[in-house]
Amino acid sequence: MPISLTVNGTRHSVDLPEDVPLLWVLRDELGLTGTKYGCGVAACGACTVQIDGEAVRSCQVVLGDVWGAVDTIEGLGTPGALSVLQQAWAQHQVAQCGYCQSGQIMQAAALLAETPDPSDEEIDAAMQGNLCRCGTYPRIRAAIHSAAQMMKEA
Amino acid sequence: MARIGKIARRSFLIGSAALVGGVAFGAYYVARPAPNPLTPPEGGATLNPFVMIDANGVTLIAPRAEMGQGVHTTWAALIAEELDVDRDQLRVLHGPPAQAYYNSAVLGEALPGKGYDRSDFAHALAEQVGKIGKVMDMQLTGGSTSMPDGYERMRATGASARETLKQAAANRLGVDRAQLKTERGAVIAPDGTRIAYPDLAVDAGKLDPVDAPLRPPSQWRLLGKTQPRVDMAAKITGTAQFGIDTRVKGMKFAALRMNPHLGGRMIRFDDSAARGMPGVDRLVNLGNGIAVVASNTWLAMQAAEAVEIEWAPGPNPADTGAVFDRIAAAFDGDANSTLRDDGDVGALPLGAREVTADYRIPYLAHATMEPMNATALYTGIKLEIWSGNQAPLLTRKACAAAVGLDPEAVELHTTYMGGGFGRRAEVDFSVYAANVAKELPDTPVQLTWSREEDMRHDYYRPGAMARFRGAVKDGKAVLLDGQIAAQSATQQAMGRWLGMPAAGPDKGTVDGAFNQPYSIPNYRIRGYLADLDIPVGFWRSVGASMNGFLFDCFIDEMAHAAEADPLAFRLALAQDEHAPSAKVLEAVREMSGWSGETPEGIGRGVGFCYSFGVPTATVIEVTDRDGQIEISRAWIAADVGTALDPGNLEAQFTGAMVYGLSAACFGEITFAEGAVEQANFPDYDALRIHNTPVTEVKILENQMHITGAGEPGTPPAMAALANALFDLTGTRARQLPLMHEFDLVT
């Protein structure tokens, strides 16, 4: 039986077993490839999306358990219309290979929604589940601080 | 063509002298321009293999793997600098596999010399040698070679395209080319009229290319300044297309399981349980494993797990202990190389104090963020493949052979890479996808490896052992005799890539040890090759990733034995031998305020390594936090000759350090029952945001020749950390990873 879910404000109906993780519904069924597969065991954060504003690992949430509206990187901003957070990411030229950045940004967005001006310790606590093999961490930290500043001034 | 290619390969393997002979023999083939692989666009022209102009604007080809190092941005800037186009006016594409895109620097890097003492003649020789990369189809991204390769060629390419466009305008206006200028993608006539490049493209495409001298750096607008990355907007909006993001109409999704006993075959399998699982389409026998094709990657992975498989054992020793016994046994045989043998290491200089130490470091996985994958479509007469790879010509050739087509019948799209670090120079993941696609004609199939398959089927950084004997006197090093034993990644890869066994002295095993710019009067380094068939390959900084740690930590031991300041000790050794190396040590001393003293609870260590032509010095500071050790701060100084993009260089040296520190702290691949024990990030962790040090980078430009930057930051980081831990705790780490001996913040 098809299961329905809302992603980036759009309602979808998918015909997949309910134990398929949200990650693979997004990527292989809905074509939303901005959310990445990295480990499948909630150890890297590349698949981070938000459900009702909460950052979750989409590899660990099965389709049948999606409890609210899903937001992915595609819903945050576009190359022509970057969100404030993405502008900060561009300003600091954060991405190298870029593969983990969707997850990093979705995690950071959830952090800033809850903690508008996070300290370094708060950034550490919120972001340490998100792995980056290129080592862009110092710029991620700087971009989060800048975004907080930009949001305050907006 | 095939013949000269074969001669070139053989010569390459015999050694540099024969290689030069190969160049002379094949001078015609080497000098002959490679055909332009680009098809001229409708209403436009391809002025050369790197510049394409049509009504939509200017497209530049950056045929190097963009795996995070920013090569597309800097490569495009080299062309754009001379072409006079701005970033907002151009598009950058990777382009097709082609001989025209050969890497002219990679073979020069393979020459066995020390590097830092190269004369201008030797540099010129390396450039000549590099040209043979064309007949060897070496379109390769690796070895920190893109900038040495592209620095002059791409500026010349841009300058030639510019002058050709000017000539087209001159012909149209009936004026002399010298009266024309160029600016922001247009030719400016003497009366100020602007003719945009797209308007001139067709005419320019009919002209013979015009040569032009290069502008001096003082006139640069783009180079030397931080450029916004061309891939940034796509990468922060989830719209960049990595290999794994390839979506083709009607495609299916596949997962695989391969023999965990590396090199072993599959005896039999039973797929009865998998067949009826949801979404499953079919199973493909890969010989050493199986692939399941389904409607969804996750469903394919589940079904692959449900297949019952009996595996044959592999050819390698069953456990880590036995593997290292085999590596140690290499010391009993003849040395494979003695690439440095200064003075006489046989006798202990009078009054000198002897120091000895043995080291051992593990195998390492690349663990790119994006697991291996590729997408393929086979139609019986054609194969189309989408693959994030560092070696397009090799990939195309291997995929063609796998499905029984000519390479010309294979269309390869090289996508963005979610990390490469050397792993994506291999062709296995592309070939597996081609094999699966062949079983499903006319259906595109994406084959994605699970993280577990990726980690258990890598071409690993070899594990290594080292034996050092040194001597110090009057605060200085007077003798250093080092032996390093490991599998040769280069020789194994040459066999794999070029289909022929390799031989001769292996630079990779001793890189970072034999070629250090130190004036030690008695200095010998010998390499020994371990007889093992564990798949090994190129891991960010290759041999220097081993010796940056092994050699430099032993230098640190000698400094302490000499009762000298570790930084001053290295500086004294470098001062007379290579001034740019001394200067990076001085720079890092100044940046870190190095005094040789640290307060209670804080330790500092310095690490130095000359690799890929770059002297790099790193100081790491560690802090005792209630018994746990935090890596708190880092300072890096490196000399790249010419800094084309300071912001990107800072990112590369920081990232390379994090990659090295991650391996030093947590990285190890171990073996049990013939299989790799680690499977995923919980077993193979890396630094994260909270345990990455606050880092400062300084780029120097004292060297005469430009270098790359993707790798040299990795080797000294590992040593600097171990040396800092010694300073803090008094415990000398002679094995990695450090987490086994030290309570690090995780």
HADDOCK unambig.tbl for C-alpha pairs under 7 A between the chains (distance, minus, plus):
assign (segid A and resid 20 and name CA) (segid B and resid 298 and name CA) 6.94 0.50 0.50
assign (segid A and resid 24 and name CA) (segid B and resid 297 and name CA) 6.93 0.50 0.50
assign (segid A and resid 24 and name CA) (segid B and resid 298 and name CA) 6.32 0.50 0.50
assign (segid A and resid 28 and name CA) (segid B and resid 296 and name CA) 5.84 0.50 0.50
assign (segid A and resid 33 and name CA) (segid B and resid 245 and name CA) 5.58 0.50 0.50
assign (segid A and resid 34 and name CA) (segid B and resid 238 and name CA) 3.83 0.50 0.50
assign (segid A and resid 34 and name CA) (segid B and resid 239 and name CA) 6.08 0.50 0.50
assign (segid A and resid 38 and name CA) (segid B and resid 369 and name CA) 5.79 0.50 0.50
assign (segid A and resid 38 and name CA) (segid B and resid 370 and name CA) 5.96 0.50 0.50
assign (segid A and resid 38 and name CA) (segid B and resid 371 and name CA) 6.64 0.50 0.50
assign (segid A and resid 38 and name CA) (segid B and resid 451 and name CA) 6.83 0.50 0.50
assign (segid A and resid 39 and name CA) (segid B and resid 451 and name CA) 5.27 0.50 0.50
assign (segid A and resid 39 and name CA) (segid B and resid 680 and name CA) 6.62 0.50 0.50
assign (segid A and resid 43 and name CA) (segid B and resid 681 and name CA) 6.16 0.50 0.50
assign (segid A and resid 43 and name CA) (segid B and resid 682 and name CA) 6.52 0.50 0.50
assign (segid A and resid 73 and name CA) (segid B and resid 237 and name CA) 6.10 0.50 0.50
assign (segid A and resid 73 and name CA) (segid B and resid 238 and name CA) 5.92 0.50 0.50
assign (segid A and resid 74 and name CA) (segid B and resid 237 and name CA) 6.30 0.50 0.50
assign (segid A and resid 74 and name CA) (segid B and resid 238 and name CA) 6.20 0.50 0.50
assign (segid A and resid 77 and name CA) (segid B and resid 237 and name CA) 6.34 0.50 0.50
assign (segid A and resid 78 and name CA) (segid B and resid 237 and name CA) 5.69 0.50 0.50
assign (segid A and resid 79 and name CA) (segid B and resid 233 and name CA) 5.14 0.50 0.50
assign (segid A and resid 79 and name CA) (segid B and resid 234 and name CA) 6.20 0.50 0.50
assign (segid A and resid 79 and name CA) (segid B and resid 237 and name CA) 6.35 0.50 0.50
assign (segid A and resid 86 and name CA) (segid B and resid 236 and name CA) 6.37 0.50 0.50
assign (segid A and resid 90 and name CA) (segid B and resid 232 and name CA) 6.53 0.50 0.50
assign (segid A and resid 90 and name CA) (segid B and resid 233 and name CA) 6.97 0.50 0.50
assign (segid A and resid 93 and name CA) (segid B and resid 228 and name CA) 6.96 0.50 0.50
assign (segid A and resid 93 and name CA) (segid B and resid 232 and name CA) 6.93 0.50 0.50
assign (segid A and resid 95 and name CA) (segid B and resid 232 and name CA) 6.45 0.50 0.50
assign (segid A and resid 95 and name CA) (segid B and resid 235 and name CA) 6.72 0.50 0.50
assign (segid A and resid 96 and name CA) (segid B and resid 68 and name CA) 3.90 0.50 0.50
assign (segid A and resid 96 and name CA) (segid B and resid 69 and name CA) 6.17 0.50 0.50
assign (segid A and resid 96 and name CA) (segid B and resid 70 and name CA) 6.78 0.50 0.50
assign (segid A and resid 97 and name CA) (segid B and resid 67 and name CA) 5.01 0.50 0.50
assign (segid A and resid 97 and name CA) (segid B and resid 68 and name CA) 3.35 0.50 0.50
assign (segid A and resid 97 and name CA) (segid B and resid 417 and name CA) 6.48 0.50 0.50
assign (segid A and resid 97 and name CA) (segid B and resid 418 and name CA) 5.23 0.50 0.50
assign (segid A and resid 97 and name CA) (segid B and resid 419 and name CA) 5.56 0.50 0.50
assign (segid A and resid 98 and name CA) (segid B and resid 68 and name CA) 6.84 0.50 0.50
assign (segid A and resid 98 and name CA) (segid B and resid 235 and name CA) 5.17 0.50 0.50
assign (segid A and resid 98 and name CA) (segid B and resid 418 and name CA) 6.58 0.50 0.50
assign (segid A and resid 99 and name CA) (segid B and resid 369 and name CA) 6.52 0.50 0.50
assign (segid A and resid 99 and name CA) (segid B and resid 370 and name CA) 6.61 0.50 0.50
assign (segid A and resid 99 and name CA) (segid B and resid 418 and name CA) 4.86 0.50 0.50
assign (segid A and resid 100 and name CA) (segid B and resid 369 and name CA) 6.94 0.50 0.50
assign (segid A and resid 101 and name CA) (segid B and resid 235 and name CA) 6.96 0.50 0.50
assign (segid A and resid 101 and name CA) (segid B and resid 236 and name CA) 6.12 0.50 0.50
assign (segid A and resid 102 and name CA) (segid B and resid 236 and name CA) 6.27 0.50 0.50
assign (segid A and resid 102 and name CA) (segid B and resid 237 and name CA) 6.91 0.50 0.50
assign (segid A and resid 102 and name CA) (segid B and resid 238 and name CA) 5.80 0.50 0.50
assign (segid A and resid 124 and name CA) (segid B and resid 689 and name CA) 6.08 0.50 0.50
assign (segid A and resid 124 and name CA) (segid B and resid 690 and name CA) 4.86 0.50 0.50
assign (segid A and resid 127 and name CA) (segid B and resid 689 and name CA) 6.71 0.50 0.50
assign (segid A and resid 128 and name CA) (segid B and resid 688 and name CA) 5.68 0.50 0.50
assign (segid A and resid 128 and name CA) (segid B and resid 689 and name CA) 5.50 0.50 0.50
assign (segid A and resid 128 and name CA) (segid B and resid 690 and name CA) 6.13 0.50 0.50
assign (segid A and resid 131 and name CA) (segid B and resid 688 and name CA) 5.94 0.50 0.50
assign (segid A and resid 133 and name CA) (segid B and resid 368 and name CA) 6.72 0.50 0.50
assign (segid A and resid 133 and name CA) (segid B and resid 369 and name CA) 6.37 0.50 0.50
assign (segid A and resid 133 and name CA) (segid B and resid 659 and name CA) 6.66 0.50 0.50
assign (segid A and resid 134 and name CA) (segid B and resid 655 and name CA) 5.18 0.50 0.50
assign (segid A and resid 134 and name CA) (segid B and resid 659 and name CA) 6.92 0.50 0.50
assign (segid A and resid 135 and name CA) (segid B and resid 654 and name CA) 6.96 0.50 0.50
assign (segid A and resid 135 and name CA) (segid B and resid 655 and name CA) 4.38 0.50 0.50
assign (segid A and resid 135 and name CA) (segid B and resid 658 and name CA) 5.38 0.50 0.50
assign (segid A and resid 135 and name CA) (segid B and resid 659 and name CA) 6.80 0.50 0.50
assign (segid A and resid 136 and name CA) (segid B and resid 655 and name CA) 6.41 0.50 0.50
assign (segid A and resid 137 and name CA) (segid B and resid 689 and name CA) 5.16 0.50 0.50
